[in-house]
């Protein structure tokens, strides 16, 4: 039968009082020179203004959105100059305001990860429907062509 462990007897042996070889005695280690950064304690304060890179990123995003809106506007207006100039003043203003709203809505749709072309075609079709005396087949064809050109901007 095995004897019970006697911890006092184990602690009194000379090998038990020594640290293992793979753990060096901290008293025998040479003093390590501290780096200058460890010695200096500098309080860190938060800046009152955001970092410059965030401002640049936001500015680039805004200008990209504005450039894309200008490109969408150019695509929508392409080929409609003569029709637009032949409209009476009140209908011309209404058509222009509706076109600007359409550009904003399409631009928001292009911001999303999944672009739904059917929504873009419907927006363009509604906008073109404000033109008096336009054939519905012409409306459908123009809306699809303009939507395809707008989707090329996204990619």
Secondary structure, DSSP 8 states (H G I E B T S, - for coil): ------HHHHHTSTTTTS--TTS--TTTS------HHHH--------SS--HHHHHHHHHHHHHHHHHHHHHHHHHHTT-HHHHHHS-HHHHHHHHHHHHHHHHHHHHHHHSSS--HHHHHHHHHHHHTTSTT--HHHHHHHHHHHHHHHHHHH-
